[in-house]
Amino acid sequence: MSGIVVVGDVGLDVVARHEGPIPHGGDVRAKVHFTSGGAGANTALWLRAEDTETTLVARIGDDSGGRMVKGELEAAGVRCEFAVDPEEPTFCVVVLVDGAGERSMLADRGANARFSPEDVTEAALRGASHLHLSGYVLLYPSSRPAALASLAAAKKAGLTTSVDPQAATLITDPAAFLDDVRGVDLLMPNTSELVALTGSSDPEAAKELLDYVGEVVVTAGLDGASWVDASGTITSVPAQPAECVDSTGAGDAFDAGVLAAWLRGESTVEVLRAGTRLGAQAVSKVGPQP
């Protein structure tokens, strides 16, 4: 298998794990961790953990945070094809994690918001067989042209493609989103994103998406994951047991497991198990990366 190119956000995560509700105007005790993050970087690092050659295409700021994140990624073996923004800072997100492991995020996309078609170069795609696009790039108007350019460049270069919609709340025009991903080989929504796209949480509803994409894989948290192939056949596996400490990045890890196994040519069941295995590993620790 040749390498995978991941197009997505990269930056800094400030993870605050707190017990109980946060009182308005008050204080609450928390454990705070400072890590690298961003959906693109998370998936890239989980792919490397699966021994997959990975290139990450993104935009960072000309600042210490960007240099730190790039250094960590390269040390882990990720090839970084980064544009450096001279004005905007590196992406940063504050992640609030409650006692049940559920996360809420306050995101400043910074340089990622200015990701442009020129940032997706021929050199970034060289030697790859597949391109994976994070939906955050596609769903923000300022970076959408770059997302579309990356899919077009991948198609021209003969790469297979996948898209994780990433954020159900940002899918305000499902028809436009589906038109943007038309022709993608694999769409990877979670249940909330499936609802946003079809109006239903039932994996059967994913069959509607086959008018636009080749195949669909749906992750459903504790309910496992399902694969809908081009013929409409559904294969499902249960979730792997894990104590949920922090759900941040679980979907990014799932994506990496699925893509690595799928591109190795493994069976559908084994592909889904690879995704749920990495998802379980992700939720059992603080932070979004291996």
C-alpha positions as CSV (number, residue, x, y, z in Angstrom):
1,M,0.0,0.0,0.0
2,S,1.2,3.5,-0.9
3,G,0.8,6.4,1.5
4,I,-2.2,8.3,2.6
5,V,-2.6,12.1,2.4
6,V,-4.7,13.7,5.1
7,V,-6.0,17.2,4.5
8,G,-7.2,18.8,7.7
9,D,-6.8,21.0,10.6
10,V,-3.7,21.0,12.8
11,G,-3.0,23.0,16.0
12,L,-3.1,23.1,19.7
13,D,-5.5,21.6,22.2
14,V,-6.1,22.8,25.7
15,V,-8.0,19.9,27.4
16,A,-9.8,20.7,30.7
17,R,-11.3,17.7,32.3
18,H,-13.8,18.8,35.0
19,E,-16.2,17.2,37.4
20,G,-19.8,18.5,37.6
21,P,-21.4,21.4,35.8
22,I,-19.5,24.6,35.1
23,P,-21.2,27.4,37.1
24,H,-21.8,30.6,35.1
25,G,-19.5,33.2,36.5
26,G,-17.9,30.7,39.0
27,D,-15.0,28.3,39.3
28,V,-14.7,24.6,39.0
29,R,-11.8,22.3,39.6
30,A,-10.2,20.7,36.5
31,K,-7.2,18.7,35.2
32,V,-5.7,20.7,32.3
33,H,-3.6,19.2,29.6
34,F,-1.8,21.0,26.8
35,T,-1.4,18.9,23.6
36,S,-1.2,19.1,19.9
37,G,-4.5,18.5,18.1
38,G,-6.7,19.2,15.1
39,A,-8.7,16.5,13.3
40,G,-6.2,16.2,10.5
41,A,-3.2,15.8,12.8
42,N,-5.1,13.3,15.0
43,T,-5.9,11.0,12.1
44,A,-2.4,11.4,10.7
45,L,-0.8,10.3,14.0
46,W,-3.2,7.3,14.5
47,L,-2.4,6.3,10.9
48,R,1.3,6.3,11.8
49,A,0.5,4.2,14.9
50,E,-0.9,1.7,12.4
51,D,2.4,1.8,10.4
52,T,0.9,3.7,7.5
53,E,3.0,6.2,5.5
54,T,1.2,9.5,6.0
55,T,1.4,13.0,4.7
56,L,-0.5,15.8,6.4
57,V,-1.5,18.9,4.4
58,A,-2.5,21.9,6.4
59,R,-1.8,25.6,7.3
60,I,-0.1,26.8,10.5
61,G,0.8,30.2,11.8
62,D,4.3,31.6,11.9
63,D,4.6,31.1,15.6
64,S,6.0,28.9,18.4
65,G,2.8,26.8,18.5
66,G,3.0,25.9,14.8
67,R,6.7,25.0,15.0
68,M,6.1,22.8,18.1
69,V,3.2,20.9,16.5
70,K,5.1,20.4,13.2
71,G,8.1,19.1,15.2
72,E,6.0,16.6,17.1
73,L,4.4,15.3,14.0
74,E,7.6,14.9,12.1
75,A,9.2,13.2,15.1
76,A,6.3,10.7,15.0
77,G,7.1,10.0,11.3
78,V,4.3,12.2,9.7
79,R,5.5,14.0,6.5
80,C,4.3,17.6,6.9
81,E,3.4,19.7,3.8
82,F,2.4,22.9,5.7
83,A,1.8,26.3,4.4
84,V,2.9,29.0,6.9
85,D,0.5,31.9,7.4
86,P,2.3,35.2,8.1
87,E,-0.6,36.8,9.8
88,E,-3.0,34.4,11.5
89,P,-1.9,32.2,14.5
90,T,-1.9,28.4,14.6
91,F,-5.3,26.8,15.3
92,C,-6.2,26.5,18.9
93,V,-9.1,24.8,20.6
94,V,-10.2,24.7,24.2
95,V,-11.8,21.2,25.0
96,L,-14.0,20.9,28.0
97,V,-14.5,17.3,29.1
98,D,-17.1,16.4,31.7
99,G,-17.1,13.5,34.1
100,A,-18.7,11.2,31.6
101,G,-15.9,11.8,29.1
102,E,-18.2,13.9,26.8
103,R,-16.4,16.9,25.2
104,S,-17.4,20.4,24.2
105,M,-15.1,22.6,22.1
106,L,-14.3,26.3,21.8
107,A,-12.3,26.5,18.5
108,D,-10.3,29.3,17.0
109,R,-9.3,28.0,13.5
110,G,-6.7,30.7,13.0
111,A,-4.5,29.9,10.1
112,N,-6.6,26.9,9.1
113,A,-9.4,29.3,8.2
114,R,-7.2,30.6,5.4
115,F,-6.2,27.2,4.0
116,S,-6.2,27.8,0.2
117,P,-6.1,25.8,-3.0
118,E,-2.5,26.8,-3.5
119,D,-1.6,25.0,-0.3
120,V,-2.5,21.6,-1.9
121,T,0.6,21.0,-4.1
122,E,1.5,18.1,-6.5
123,A,4.4,17.4,-4.2
124,A,2.0,16.7,-1.3
125,L,0.2,14.0,-3.3
126,R,3.3,12.3,-4.7
127,G,3.7,8.7,-3.8
128,A,0.1,8.5,-2.3
129,S,-2.7,6.1,-3.2
130,H,-5.5,7.8,-1.1
131,L,-6.6,11.2,0.1
132,H,-8.6,11.7,3.3
133,L,-10.4,15.0,3.8
134,S,-11.6,16.4,7.2
135,G,-15.0,17.9,6.9
136,Y,-14.0,21.0,8.9
137,V,-12.0,22.2,5.9
138,L,-15.0,21.6,3.6
139,L,-17.7,23.1,5.9
140,Y,-16.1,26.4,6.6
141,P,-16.7,28.8,3.7
142,S,-13.2,30.3,3.8
143,S,-11.4,27.0,3.4
144,R,-14.0,25.2,1.2
145,P,-12.3,26.1,-2.1
146,A,-9.1,24.3,-0.8
147,A,-11.2,21.2,0.2
148,L,-12.7,21.0,-3.3
149,A,-9.3,21.6,-4.9
150,S,-7.8,18.7,-2.9
151,L,-10.5,16.3,-3.9
152,A,-10.2,17.4,-7.6
153,A,-6.4,17.0,-7.4
154,A,-6.7,13.6,-5.9
155,K,-9.1,12.5,-8.6
156,K,-6.8,13.8,-11.3
157,A,-3.8,11.9,-9.8
158,G,-5.8,8.7,-9.6
159,L,-6.1,8.5,-5.8
160,T,-9.1,7.1,-4.0
161,T,-10.8,9.5,-1.6
162,S,-12.6,9.6,1.7
163,V,-14.4,12.4,3.6
164,D,-15.4,12.6,7.3
165,P,-18.2,15.2,7.6
166,Q,-16.8,15.9,11.1
167,A,-19.4,18.3,12.5
168,A,-23.2,17.7,12.3
169,T,-24.0,21.3,13.5
170,L,-22.1,22.7,10.5
171,I,-24.1,20.8,7.9
172,T,-26.7,23.5,7.4
173,D,-27.3,22.6,3.7
174,P,-27.1,18.8,3.3
175,A,-27.8,19.0,-0.5
176,A,-24.9,21.3,-1.0
177,F,-22.6,19.2,1.1
178,L,-23.5,16.0,-0.8
179,D,-22.9,17.8,-4.1
180,D,-19.5,18.8,-2.8
181,V,-18.6,15.1,-2.0
182,R,-20.1,13.6,-5.1
183,G,-17.8,10.9,-6.5
184,V,-15.9,10.3,-3.2
185,D,-15.1,6.7,-2.7
186,L,-15.9,6.5,1.1
187,L,-18.0,8.8,3.2
188,M,-17.5,8.4,7.0
189,P,-20.2,10.1,9.1
190,N,-21.1,9.4,12.7
191,T,-24.7,9.0,13.7
192,S,-25.3,12.7,14.3
193,E,-23.9,13.5,10.9
194,L,-26.0,10.8,9.3
195,V,-29.0,12.4,10.8
196,A,-28.0,15.8,9.4
197,L,-27.6,14.3,5.9
198,T,-30.6,12.0,5.8
199,G,-32.9,12.8,8.7
200,S,-32.4,9.4,10.2
201,S,-30.0,7.7,12.6
202,D,-30.7,4.2,11.1
203,P,-27.7,2.9,9.1
204,E,-30.3,1.9,6.5
205,A,-30.6,5.6,5.7
206,A,-27.0,5.6,4.6
207,K,-28.2,3.8,1.4
208,E,-29.5,7.2,0.3
209,L,-26.0,8.5,0.2
210,L,-24.9,5.9,-2.4
211,D,-26.4,8.2,-5.1
212,Y,-23.4,10.5,-4.3
213,V,-20.5,8.4,-3.0
214,G,-19.2,4.9,-3.5
215,E,-19.6,3.4,0.0
216,V,-20.4,4.6,3.5
217,V,-19.1,3.7,7.0
218,V,-21.1,5.0,10.0
219,T,-19.7,5.1,13.5
220,A,-22.2,5.0,16.3
221,G,-20.2,5.2,19.5
222,L,-21.3,2.5,22.0
223,D,-23.5,1.0,19.3
224,G,-20.5,0.1,17.1
225,A,-20.1,0.8,13.4
226,S,-21.7,-0.2,10.1
227,W,-20.5,-0.4,6.5
228,V,-22.8,0.1,3.6
229,D,-21.2,-1.1,0.3
230,A,-22.0,0.0,-3.2
231,S,-24.8,-2.7,-3.5
232,G,-26.5,-1.4,-0.3
233,T,-25.4,-4.4,1.8
234,I,-24.9,-3.5,5.5
235,T,-22.3,-5.0,7.7
236,S,-22.1,-4.1,11.4
237,V,-19.8,-4.8,14.3
238,P,-20.3,-3.9,18.0
239,A,-18.2,-1.3,19.8
240,Q,-15.1,-2.6,21.7
241,P,-15.4,-2.2,25.4
242,A,-13.5,0.8,26.9
243,E,-13.8,3.2,29.8
244,C,-14.6,6.6,28.4
245,V,-12.2,9.1,29.9
246,D,-12.1,11.6,27.0
247,S,-14.1,11.2,23.8
248,T,-12.0,13.9,22.0
249,G,-10.6,12.6,18.7
250,A,-12.3,9.2,18.9
251,G,-13.8,9.7,15.4
252,D,-10.4,10.7,14.1
253,A,-8.9,7.5,15.5
254,F,-11.7,5.4,14.1
255,D,-11.1,6.9,10.6
256,A,-7.4,6.0,10.8
257,G,-8.2,2.4,11.8
258,V,-10.7,2.0,9.0
259,L,-8.6,3.6,6.3
260,A,-5.4,1.6,7.2
261,A,-7.2,-1.7,7.1
262,W,-9.4,-0.9,4.1
263,L,-6.4,0.1,2.0
264,R,-4.6,-3.1,3.1
265,G,-7.5,-5.0,1.5
266,E,-8.9,-6.5,4.7
267,S,-12.4,-7.8,4.9
268,T,-15.2,-5.4,5.8
269,V,-15.6,-6.9,9.3
270,E,-11.9,-6.6,10.0
271,V,-11.9,-3.0,8.6
272,L,-14.7,-2.1,11.0
273,R,-13.0,-3.8,13.9
274,A,-9.8,-1.9,13.2
275,G,-11.8,1.3,13.5
276,T,-13.6,0.4,16.7
277,R,-10.3,-0.8,18.2
278,L,-8.6,2.5,17.7
279,G,-11.7,4.4,18.8
280,A,-11.7,2.4,22.0
281,Q,-8.0,3.2,22.6
282,A,-8.7,6.9,22.0
283,V,-11.6,7.3,24.5
284,S,-9.6,5.5,27.2
285,K,-7.0,8.3,27.6
286,V,-6.9,12.0,27.9
287,G,-6.1,13.8,24.6
288,P,-6.9,13.1,21.0
289,Q,-3.7,11.4,19.8
290,P,-1.9,8.1,20.4
